[in-house]
Amino acid sequence: MSWLVLTAMLALLGAGTAVAYALGASSVLAFIASGNTQYLAIVPQRIFSQIDVFALMAMPLFILAGEIMNRAGITRALVDFAMAMLGRLKGGLGHVNVMASVFFAGISGSAVADAAALGNTLVPAMVARGYKPLYAAAITAASSVIGPIIPPSIVMIFYGAVMQTSVAALFVAGVVPGLLLAVVLFMVNAWFAHRDDHPGGADADIPAFWPAFWRALPALSLPVIILGGIVFGVVTPTEAAALTVVAALAVGYWYGGLSRADLSQSLVQTASLTGAIFMILGAVACFSWLAGHEQLPQRLAGFVTELGLGQTAYLLVINLIFVVAGMVLDPPVALALLVPLLGPPAIALGVDPVHLGIVLCLNLTIGLITPPVGGCLLAVSTVCKVEYWALARAIFPFAIMEVLLLLVIVLLPELSLFLPRMFGLVA
């Protein structure tokens, strides 16, 4: 039956059908073709149970908070503060670009949104100060990968719902890998700055530190609200998301950049993105029911056992699969298709589900800067008006270093599990 699902899904995708419809319809067709239509009666209940998860309420709330903040005029405040911190260094604006992505990561949780926002703001500033347009666009796209790793993270919430894993633990586990990602990008930018003699920031262009800090402080407080409340058990991830929306509205009012039209557009965009994600979750529920009925995870686990693969070897294998998938699929879609099949055997081998989540989320987020699709590449090439394939070549050194960091995190699980264990979120 699995080959029937794959064939039907590929045919539907080739015809231009949305992924959610293709996955759901092919699963239903597989039940019908195999004469197991009686099992379809349980599908509505499976779909409802898949989306009836309290933690999933955090997803639209974090999306809404990110939309509000991106329209509230905070970009300039965060960039000025990053400039005050790092602008005087050699290749200072490149460092500012990475640091601004770290700040944005604690607000939006979306790599594509961060890439578009910073592409509009920082790339023209870098070009005006002597950076090549392709380099400025490449580091912007590369640093946007930090967004979904440092909490909040939409893709981690999605993984937590699919694998029934603690979102709070995933959020805390993402902090160290996200900061390591920033360190790696700082190192690459420093190397290019000295090789290509990138400019440092002139004193006249550097904002005064304390005024920049106080102006950016309201926006910088949001990650503290999110992570601090979750870590110390004051709020759940969903409650933290609700508080973040309230704080985002207050910050938007403080900066004076949030109009009624902006709020309306934020709500519409949130509804659109949330609806698309929940459609995928519904299709995943149908596919998971089919996979469970056919015992696909158990068969795959048996196959892995026969091959004699251990934890590390299996993690490396599924990372290769996810690298290929991430080149052509958005992270939620790839998670929906592959995690229900490839995740359980990893857990059976003793891989911690939180570590697995961080590895796969980072893997798929790196896919956003790799051709032939690459959502962040498309966003930055469009916003910055640079040629897509030239940008793909320019970003290659950054992508290689990010893949090497991914390998290190695969081999050293404590990098992602240290903080969750310290706060008692994982055993």
Contacts in CASP RR format, 6 or more apart in sequence:
PFRMAT RR
TARGET T0000
AUTHOR 0000-0000-0000
METHOD contacts of the structure
MODEL  1
MSWLVLTAMLALLGAGTAVAYALGASSVLAFIASGNTQYLAIVPQRIFSQ
IDVFALMAMPLFILAGEIMNRAGITRALVDFAMAMLGRLKGGLGHVNVMA
SVFFAGISGSAVADAAALGNTLVPAMVARGYKPLYAAAITAASSVIGPII
PPSIVMIFYGAVMQTSVAALFVAGVVPGLLLAVVLFMVNAWFAHRDDHPG
GADADIPAFWPAFWRALPALSLPVIILGGIVFGVVTPTEAAALTVVAALA
VGYWYGGLSRADLSQSLVQTASLTGAIFMILGAVACFSWLAGHEQLPQRL
AGFVTELGLGQTAYLLVINLIFVVAGMVLDPPVALALLVPLLGPPAIALG
VDPVHLGIVLCLNLTIGLITPPVGGCLLAVSTVCKVEYWALARAIFPFAI
MEVLLLLVIVLLPELSLFLPRMFGLVA
1 30 0 8 1.000
1 33 0 8 1.000
1 34 0 8 1.000
1 290 0 8 1.000
1 294 0 8 1.000
2 294 0 8 1.000
2 296 0 8 1.000
4 26 0 8 1.000
4 29 0 8 1.000
4 30 0 8 1.000
4 33 0 8 1.000
4 34 0 8 1.000
5 26 0 8 1.000
5 27 0 8 1.000
5 29 0 8 1.000
5 30 0 8 1.000
5 287 0 8 1.000
5 290 0 8 1.000
6 26 0 8 1.000
8 22 0 8 1.000
8 25 0 8 1.000
8 26 0 8 1.000
8 29 0 8 1.000
8 30 0 8 1.000
9 22 0 8 1.000
9 23 0 8 1.000
9 26 0 8 1.000
12 21 0 8 1.000
12 22 0 8 1.000
12 25 0 8 1.000
12 26 0 8 1.000
13 19 0 8 1.000
13 22 0 8 1.000
17 25 0 8 1.000
18 279 0 8 1.000
19 280 0 8 1.000
19 283 0 8 1.000
19 329 0 8 1.000
19 333 0 8 1.000
19 336 0 8 1.000
20 276 0 8 1.000
20 279 0 8 1.000
20 280 0 8 1.000
20 282 0 8 1.000
20 283 0 8 1.000
21 279 0 8 1.000
21 283 0 8 1.000
23 280 0 8 1.000
23 283 0 8 1.000
23 284 0 8 1.000
23 286 0 8 1.000
23 287 0 8 1.000
23 336 0 8 1.000
23 337 0 8 1.000
24 282 0 8 1.000
24 283 0 8 1.000
24 286 0 8 1.000
24 287 0 8 1.000
27 283 0 8 1.000
27 286 0 8 1.000
27 287 0 8 1.000
27 289 0 8 1.000
27 290 0 8 1.000
28 40 0 8 1.000
28 43 0 8 1.000
28 286 0 8 1.000
30 290 0 8 1.000
31 37 0 8 1.000
31 39 0 8 1.000
31 40 0 8 1.000
31 290 0 8 1.000
32 40 0 8 1.000
36 293 0 8 1.000
39 289 0 8 1.000
39 293 0 8 1.000
42 289 0 8 1.000
43 285 0 8 1.000
43 286 0 8 1.000
43 289 0 8 1.000
46 285 0 8 1.000
46 286 0 8 1.000
46 288 0 8 1.000
46 289 0 8 1.000
47 282 0 8 1.000
47 285 0 8 1.000
47 286 0 8 1.000
49 285 0 8 1.000
50 161 0 8 1.000
50 281 0 8 1.000
50 282 0 8 1.000
50 284 0 8 1.000
50 285 0 8 1.000
50 288 0 8 1.000
51 161 0 8 1.000
51 278 0 8 1.000
51 281 0 8 1.000
51 282 0 8 1.000
51 285 0 8 1.000
53 161 0 8 1.000
54 236 0 8 1.000
54 238 0 8 1.000
55 157 0 8 1.000
55 160 0 8 1.000
55 161 0 8 1.000
55 167 0 8 1.000
55 236 0 8 1.000
55 237 0 8 1.000
55 238 0 8 1.000
56 157 0 8 1.000
56 161 0 8 1.000
56 281 0 8 1.000
57 238 0 8 1.000
57 241 0 8 1.000
58 152 0 8 1.000
58 157 0 8 1.000
58 167 0 8 1.000
58 237 0 8 1.000
58 238 0 8 1.000
58 240 0 8 1.000
58 241 0 8 1.000
59 154 0 8 1.000
59 157 0 8 1.000
59 158 0 8 1.000
59 241 0 8 1.000
59 274 0 8 1.000
59 277 0 8 1.000
60 270 0 8 1.000
60 271 0 8 1.000
60 273 0 8 1.000
60 274 0 8 1.000
61 238 0 8 1.000
61 241 0 8 1.000
61 242 0 8 1.000
61 244 0 8 1.000
61 245 0 8 1.000
62 109 0 8 1.000
62 152 0 8 1.000
62 154 0 8 1.000
62 157 0 8 1.000
62 241 0 8 1.000
62 244 0 8 1.000
63 110 0 8 1.000
63 154 0 8 1.000
63 269 0 8 1.000
63 270 0 8 1.000
63 273 0 8 1.000
63 274 0 8 1.000
64 245 0 8 1.000
64 248 0 8 1.000
64 266 0 8 1.000
64 267 0 8 1.000
64 270 0 8 1.000
65 107 0 8 1.000
65 108 0 8 1.000
65 152 0 8 1.000
65 222 0 8 1.000
65 241 0 8 1.000
65 244 0 8 1.000
65 245 0 8 1.000
65 247 0 8 1.000
65 248 0 8 1.000
66 107 0 8 1.000
66 108 0 8 1.000
66 109 0 8 1.000
66 110 0 8 1.000
66 113 0 8 1.000
66 248 0 8 1.000
66 266 0 8 1.000
67 265 0 8 1.000
67 266 0 8 1.000
67 269 0 8 1.000
67 270 0 8 1.000
68 245 0 8 1.000
68 248 0 8 1.000
68 249 0 8 1.000
68 252 0 8 1.000
68 258 0 8 1.000
68 262 0 8 1.000
68 263 0 8 1.000
68 266 0 8 1.000
69 107 0 8 1.000
69 108 0 8 1.000
69 219 0 8 1.000
69 222 0 8 1.000
69 248 0 8 1.000
69 251 0 8 1.000
69 252 0 8 1.000
70 108 0 8 1.000
70 113 0 8 1.000
70 117 0 8 1.000
71 257 0 8 1.000
71 258 0 8 1.000
71 262 0 8 1.000
71 265 0 8 1.000
71 266 0 8 1.000
72 248 0 8 1.000
72 251 0 8 1.000
72 252 0 8 1.000
72 255 0 8 1.000
72 256 0 8 1.000
72 257 0 8 1.000
72 258 0 8 1.000
72 262 0 8 1.000
73 252 0 8 1.000
73 255 0 8 1.000
73 256 0 8 1.000
73 257 0 8 1.000
73 258 0 8 1.000
74 107 0 8 1.000
74 216 0 8 1.000
74 219 0 8 1.000
74 251 0 8 1.000
74 252 0 8 1.000
74 255 0 8 1.000
75 117 0 8 1.000
75 118 0 8 1.000
75 120 0 8 1.000
75 121 0 8 1.000
76 121 0 8 1.000
77 212 0 8 1.000
77 215 0 8 1.000
77 216 0 8 1.000
77 219 0 8 1.000
77 255 0 8 1.000
78 100 0 8 1.000
78 103 0 8 1.000
78 104 0 8 1.000
78 216 0 8 1.000
78 219 0 8 1.000
78 220 0 8 1.000
79 96 0 8 1.000
79 100 0 8 1.000
79 118 0 8 1.000
79 121 0 8 1.000
79 122 0 8 1.000
80 207 0 8 1.000
80 212 0 8 1.000
80 215 0 8 1.000
80 216 0 8 1.000
81 103 0 8 1.000
81 207 0 8 1.000
81 212 0 8 1.000
81 213 0 8 1.000
81 215 0 8 1.000
81 216 0 8 1.000
81 220 0 8 1.000
82 95 0 8 1.000
82 96 0 8 1.000
82 99 0 8 1.000
82 100 0 8 1.000
82 103 0 8 1.000
83 93 0 8 1.000
83 96 0 8 1.000
83 205 0 8 1.000
83 206 0 8 1.000
83 207 0 8 1.000
83 212 0 8 1.000
84 206 0 8 1.000
84 207 0 8 1.000
84 208 0 8 1.000
84 209 0 8 1.000
84 212 0 8 1.000
84 213 0 8 1.000
85 96 0 8 1.000
85 99 0 8 1.000
85 209 0 8 1.000
86 92 0 8 1.000
86 95 0 8 1.000
86 96 0 8 1.000
86 99 0 8 1.000
87 93 0 8 1.000
87 95 0 8 1.000
87 96 0 8 1.000
87 200 0 8 1.000
87 201 0 8 1.000
87 206 0 8 1.000
88 200 0 8 1.000
88 201 0 8 1.000
88 203 0 8 1.000
88 206 0 8 1.000
89 95 0 8 1.000
89 190 0 8 1.000
89 200 0 8 1.000
89 201 0 8 1.000
90 190 0 8 1.000
90 193 0 8 1.000
90 194 0 8 1.000
90 198 0 8 1.000
90 200 0 8 1.000
91 189 0 8 1.000
91 190 0 8 1.000
91 193 0 8 1.000
91 198 0 8 1.000
91 199 0 8 1.000
91 200 0 8 1.000
91 201 0 8 1.000
92 193 0 8 1.000
92 198 0 8 1.000
92 199 0 8 1.000
92 200 0 8 1.000
92 201 0 8 1.000
93 122 0 8 1.000
93 125 0 8 1.000
93 126 0 8 1.000
93 129 0 8 1.000
93 131 0 8 1.000
93 136 0 8 1.000
93 198 0 8 1.000
93 199 0 8 1.000
93 200 0 8 1.000
93 201 0 8 1.000
94 126 0 8 1.000
94 131 0 8 1.000
94 136 0 8 1.000
94 139 0 8 1.000
94 189 0 8 1.000
94 193 0 8 1.000
94 198 0 8 1.000
95 186 0 8 1.000
95 189 0 8 1.000
95 190 0 8 1.000
96 122 0 8 1.000
97 118 0 8 1.000
97 122 0 8 1.000
97 126 0 8 1.000
97 136 0 8 1.000
97 139 0 8 1.000
97 140 0 8 1.000
97 143 0 8 1.000
97 189 0 8 1.000
98 139 0 8 1.000
98 143 0 8 1.000
98 146 0 8 1.000
98 182 0 8 1.000
98 185 0 8 1.000
98 186 0 8 1.000
98 189 0 8 1.000
99 182 0 8 1.000
100 118 0 8 1.000
100 122 0 8 1.000
100 143 0 8 1.000
101 114 0 8 1.000
101 118 0 8 1.000
101 143 0 8 1.000
101 144 0 8 1.000
101 146 0 8 1.000
101 147 0 8 1.000
101 182 0 8 1.000
102 146 0 8 1.000
102 150 0 8 1.000
102 178 0 8 1.000
102 179 0 8 1.000
102 182 0 8 1.000
103 216 0 8 1.000
103 219 0 8 1.000
103 220 0 8 1.000
104 114 0 8 1.000
104 117 0 8 1.000
104 118 0 8 1.000
104 147 0 8 1.000
105 114 0 8 1.000
105 146 0 8 1.000
105 147 0 8 1.000
105 148 0 8 1.000
105 149 0 8 1.000
105 150 0 8 1.000
105 178 0 8 1.000
106 147 0 8 1.000
106 150 0 8 1.000
106 151 0 8 1.000
106 152 0 8 1.000
106 222 0 8 1.000
106 223 0 8 1.000
106 226 0 8 1.000
107 219 0 8 1.000
107 222 0 8 1.000
107 223 0 8 1.000
107 248 0 8 1.000
108 114 0 8 1.000
108 117 0 8 1.000
108 147 0 8 1.000
109 147 0 8 1.000
109 148 0 8 1.000
109 150 0 8 1.000
109 151 0 8 1.000
109 152 0 8 1.000
109 153 0 8 1.000
109 154 0 8 1.000
110 147 0 8 1.000
110 148 0 8 1.000
110 154 0 8 1.000
111 144 0 8 1.000
111 145 0 8 1.000
111 146 0 8 1.000
111 147 0 8 1.000
111 148 0 8 1.000
111 365 0 8 1.000
111 368 0 8 1.000
111 375 0 8 1.000
111 376 0 8 1.000
112 144 0 8 1.000
112 368 0 8 1.000
112 375 0 8 1.000
112 376 0 8 1.000
112 379 0 8 1.000
114 143 0 8 1.000
114 144 0 8 1.000
114 146 0 8 1.000
114 147 0 8 1.000
115 140 0 8 1.000
115 141 0 8 1.000
115 144 0 8 1.000
115 375 0 8 1.000
115 376 0 8 1.000
115 379 0 8 1.000
115 380 0 8 1.000
115 383 0 8 1.000
116 379 0 8 1.000
116 380 0 8 1.000
116 383 0 8 1.000
118 140 0 8 1.000
118 143 0 8 1.000
118 144 0 8 1.000
119 137 0 8 1.000
119 140 0 8 1.000
119 380 0 8 1.000
119 383 0 8 1.000
119 384 0 8 1.000
120 383 0 8 1.000
122 136 0 8 1.000
122 140 0 8 1.000
123 133 0 8 1.000
123 136 0 8 1.000
123 137 0 8 1.000
123 140 0 8 1.000
123 380 0 8 1.000
123 383 0 8 1.000
123 384 0 8 1.000
126 135 0 8 1.000
126 136 0 8 1.000
127 133 0 8 1.000
127 136 0 8 1.000
129 199 0 8 1.000
129 201 0 8 1.000
129 205 0 8 1.000
130 198 0 8 1.000
130 199 0 8 1.000
131 198 0 8 1.000
131 199 0 8 1.000
133 384 0 8 1.000
133 386 0 8 1.000
134 386 0 8 1.000
134 390 0 8 1.000
134 391 0 8 1.000
134 394 0 8 1.000
135 192 0 8 1.000
135 196 0 8 1.000
135 394 0 8 1.000
136 384 0 8 1.000
137 380 0 8 1.000
137 381 0 8 1.000
137 384 0 8 1.000
137 386 0 8 1.000
137 391 0 8 1.000
137 394 0 8 1.000
138 391 0 8 1.000
138 394 0 8 1.000
138 395 0 8 1.000
138 398 0 8 1.000
139 185 0 8 1.000
139 189 0 8 1.000
139 398 0 8 1.000
140 380 0 8 1.000
140 384 0 8 1.000
141 369 0 8 1.000
141 376 0 8 1.000
141 377 0 8 1.000
141 379 0 8 1.000
141 380 0 8 1.000
141 391 0 8 1.000
141 395 0 8 1.000
142 185 0 8 1.000
142 188 0 8 1.000
142 369 0 8 1.000
142 395 0 8 1.000
142 398 0 8 1.000
142 399 0 8 1.000
142 402 0 8 1.000
143 182 0 8 1.000
143 185 0 8 1.000
144 368 0 8 1.000
144 369 0 8 1.000
144 376 0 8 1.000
144 380 0 8 1.000
145 181 0 8 1.000
145 362 0 8 1.000
145 365 0 8 1.000
145 366 0 8 1.000
145 368 0 8 1.000
145 369 0 8 1.000
145 376 0 8 1.000
145 402 0 8 1.000
146 178 0 8 1.000
146 181 0 8 1.000
146 182 0 8 1.000
146 185 0 8 1.000
147 153 0 8 1.000
147 365 0 8 1.000
148 154 0 8 1.000
148 155 0 8 1.000
148 156 0 8 1.000
148 331 0 8 1.000
148 361 0 8 1.000
148 365 0 8 1.000
149 174 0 8 1.000
149 177 0 8 1.000
149 178 0 8 1.000
149 181 0 8 1.000
149 358 0 8 1.000
149 361 0 8 1.000
149 362 0 8 1.000
149 365 0 8 1.000
150 174 0 8 1.000
150 175 0 8 1.000
150 178 0 8 1.000
150 179 0 8 1.000
150 223 0 8 1.000
151 170 0 8 1.000
151 171 0 8 1.000
151 172 0 8 1.000
151 174 0 8 1.000
151 175 0 8 1.000
151 223 0 8 1.000
151 226 0 8 1.000
151 227 0 8 1.000
151 230 0 8 1.000
152 171 0 8 1.000
152 226 0 8 1.000
152 237 0 8 1.000
152 240 0 8 1.000
152 241 0 8 1.000
152 244 0 8 1.000
153 170 0 8 1.000
153 171 0 8 1.000
153 174 0 8 1.000
153 361 0 8 1.000
154 277 0 8 1.000
154 332 0 8 1.000
155 331 0 8 1.000
155 332 0 8 1.000
155 335 0 8 1.000
155 361 0 8 1.000
155 364 0 8 1.000
155 365 0 8 1.000
156 167 0 8 1.000
156 170 0 8 1.000
156 171 0 8 1.000
156 174 0 8 1.000
156 357 0 8 1.000
156 361 0 8 1.000
157 167 0 8 1.000
157 170 0 8 1.000
157 237 0 8 1.000
158 277 0 8 1.000
158 281 0 8 1.000
158 331 0 8 1.000
158 332 0 8 1.000
158 335 0 8 1.000
158 336 0 8 1.000
159 165 0 8 1.000
159 170 0 8 1.000
159 335 0 8 1.000
159 339 0 8 1.000
159 357 0 8 1.000
159 360 0 8 1.000
159 361 0 8 1.000
160 166 0 8 1.000
160 167 0 8 1.000
160 170 0 8 1.000
160 357 0 8 1.000
161 281 0 8 1.000
162 281 0 8 1.000
162 284 0 8 1.000
162 335 0 8 1.000
162 336 0 8 1.000
162 339 0 8 1.000
162 340 0 8 1.000
163 339 0 8 1.000
163 343 0 8 1.000
163 353 0 8 1.000
163 356 0 8 1.000
163 357 0 8 1.000
165 353 0 8 1.000
165 354 0 8 1.000
165 357 0 8 1.000
166 354 0 8 1.000
166 425 0 8 1.000
166 426 0 8 1.000
167 237 0 8 1.000
168 230 0 8 1.000
168 231 0 8 1.000
168 236 0 8 1.000
168 237 0 8 1.000
168 425 0 8 1.000
169 354 0 8 1.000
169 420 0 8 1.000
169 425 0 8 1.000
169 426 0 8 1.000
170 354 0 8 1.000
170 357 0 8 1.000
170 358 0 8 1.000
170 361 0 8 1.000
171 226 0 8 1.000
171 227 0 8 1.000
171 230 0 8 1.000
171 237 0 8 1.000
172 227 0 8 1.000
172 230 0 8 1.000
172 231 0 8 1.000
172 419 0 8 1.000
172 420 0 8 1.000
172 423 0 8 1.000
172 425 0 8 1.000
173 354 0 8 1.000
173 355 0 8 1.000
173 357 0 8 1.000
173 358 0 8 1.000
173 416 0 8 1.000
173 417 0 8 1.000
173 419 0 8 1.000
173 420 0 8 1.000
173 426 0 8 1.000
174 358 0 8 1.000
174 416 0 8 1.000
174 419 0 8 1.000
175 227 0 8 1.000
175 419 0 8 1.000
176 415 0 8 1.000
176 416 0 8 1.000
176 418 0 8 1.000
176 419 0 8 1.000
177 358 0 8 1.000
177 362 0 8 1.000
177 405 0 8 1.000
177 409 0 8 1.000
177 415 0 8 1.000
177 416 0 8 1.000
180 405 0 8 1.000
180 409 0 8 1.000
180 415 0 8 1.000
181 362 0 8 1.000
181 402 0 8 1.000
181 405 0 8 1.000
184 401 0 8 1.000
184 402 0 8 1.000
184 404 0 8 1.000
184 405 0 8 1.000
185 398 0 8 1.000
185 401 0 8 1.000
185 402 0 8 1.000
187 401 0 8 1.000
188 397 0 8 1.000
188 398 0 8 1.000
188 401 0 8 1.000
192 198 0 8 1.000
192 397 0 8 1.000
193 200 0 8 1.000
218 250 0 8 1.000
218 251 0 8 1.000
218 254 0 8 1.000
218 255 0 8 1.000
219 251 0 8 1.000
221 247 0 8 1.000
222 244 0 8 1.000
222 247 0 8 1.000
222 248 0 8 1.000
222 251 0 8 1.000
225 240 0 8 1.000
225 243 0 8 1.000
225 244 0 8 1.000
225 247 0 8 1.000
226 240 0 8 1.000
226 241 0 8 1.000
226 244 0 8 1.000
228 234 0 8 1.000
229 235 0 8 1.000
229 240 0 8 1.000
230 236 0 8 1.000
230 237 0 8 1.000
230 240 0 8 1.000
231 423 0 8 1.000
235 243 0 8 1.000
249 258 0 8 1.000
252 258 0 8 1.000
277 332 0 8 1.000
280 332 0 8 1.000
280 333 0 8 1.000
280 336 0 8 1.000
281 336 0 8 1.000
283 336 0 8 1.000
284 336 0 8 1.000
284 340 0 8 1.000
287 336 0 8 1.000
287 337 0 8 1.000
287 340 0 8 1.000
288 340 0 8 1.000
291 297 0 8 1.000
291 340 0 8 1.000
291 341 0 8 1.000
296 341 0 8 1.000
297 340 0 8 1.000
297 341 0 8 1.000
297 343 0 8 1.000
297 344 0 8 1.000
297 345 0 8 1.000
300 341 0 8 1.000
300 342 0 8 1.000
300 344 0 8 1.000
300 345 0 8 1.000
301 344 0 8 1.000
301 345 0 8 1.000
301 348 0 8 1.000
302 345 0 8 1.000
304 314 0 8 1.000
304 345 0 8 1.000
304 349 0 8 1.000
309 317 0 8 1.000
309 349 0 8 1.000
310 349 0 8 1.000
311 346 0 8 1.000
311 349 0 8 1.000
311 350 0 8 1.000
311 351 0 8 1.000
312 410 0 8 1.000
312 411 0 8 1.000
314 345 0 8 1.000
314 346 0 8 1.000
314 349 0 8 1.000
314 351 0 8 1.000
315 346 0 8 1.000
315 351 0 8 1.000
315 356 0 8 1.000
315 359 0 8 1.000
315 410 0 8 1.000
316 410 0 8 1.000
318 338 0 8 1.000
318 342 0 8 1.000
318 343 0 8 1.000
318 346 0 8 1.000
318 360 0 8 1.000
319 359 0 8 1.000
319 360 0 8 1.000
319 363 0 8 1.000
319 406 0 8 1.000
319 410 0 8 1.000
321 338 0 8 1.000
321 342 0 8 1.000
322 334 0 8 1.000
322 338 0 8 1.000
322 360 0 8 1.000
322 363 0 8 1.000
322 364 0 8 1.000
323 363 0 8 1.000
323 366 0 8 1.000
323 367 0 8 1.000
323 370 0 8 1.000
323 403 0 8 1.000
325 334 0 8 1.000
325 337 0 8 1.000
325 338 0 8 1.000
325 364 0 8 1.000
326 334 0 8 1.000
326 363 0 8 1.000
326 364 0 8 1.000
326 367 0 8 1.000
326 368 0 8 1.000
326 370 0 8 1.000
326 373 0 8 1.000
327 367 0 8 1.000
327 370 0 8 1.000
327 371 0 8 1.000
327 372 0 8 1.000
327 373 0 8 1.000
327 374 0 8 1.000
328 372 0 8 1.000
328 373 0 8 1.000
329 337 0 8 1.000
329 373 0 8 1.000
330 375 0 8 1.000
331 361 0 8 1.000
331 364 0 8 1.000
331 365 0 8 1.000
331 367 0 8 1.000
331 368 0 8 1.000
334 364 0 8 1.000
335 360 0 8 1.000
335 364 0 8 1.000
339 360 0 8 1.000
343 356 0 8 1.000
346 356 0 8 1.000
347 353 0 8 1.000
347 356 0 8 1.000
352 413 0 8 1.000
352 417 0 8 1.000
352 426 0 8 1.000
354 416 0 8 1.000
354 417 0 8 1.000
354 420 0 8 1.000
354 425 0 8 1.000
354 426 0 8 1.000
355 413 0 8 1.000
355 416 0 8 1.000
355 417 0 8 1.000
358 409 0 8 1.000
358 416 0 8 1.000
359 406 0 8 1.000
359 409 0 8 1.000
359 410 0 8 1.000
359 416 0 8 1.000
362 406 0 8 1.000
362 409 0 8 1.000
363 406 0 8 1.000
366 399 0 8 1.000
366 402 0 8 1.000
366 403 0 8 1.000
366 406 0 8 1.000
367 374 0 8 1.000
368 374 0 8 1.000
368 375 0 8 1.000
368 376 0 8 1.000
368 377 0 8 1.000
369 375 0 8 1.000
369 376 0 8 1.000
369 377 0 8 1.000
369 395 0 8 1.000
369 398 0 8 1.000
369 399 0 8 1.000
369 402 0 8 1.000
370 377 0 8 1.000
370 392 0 8 1.000
370 399 0 8 1.000
371 377 0 8 1.000
371 388 0 8 1.000
371 389 0 8 1.000
371 392 0 8 1.000
377 388 0 8 1.000
377 391 0 8 1.000
377 392 0 8 1.000
377 395 0 8 1.000
378 388 0 8 1.000
380 386 0 8 1.000
380 391 0 8 1.000
381 387 0 8 1.000
381 388 0 8 1.000
381 391 0 8 1.000
408 415 0 8 1.000
409 415 0 8 1.000
409 416 0 8 1.000
417 426 0 8 1.000
420 426 0 8 1.000
421 427 0 8 1.000
END
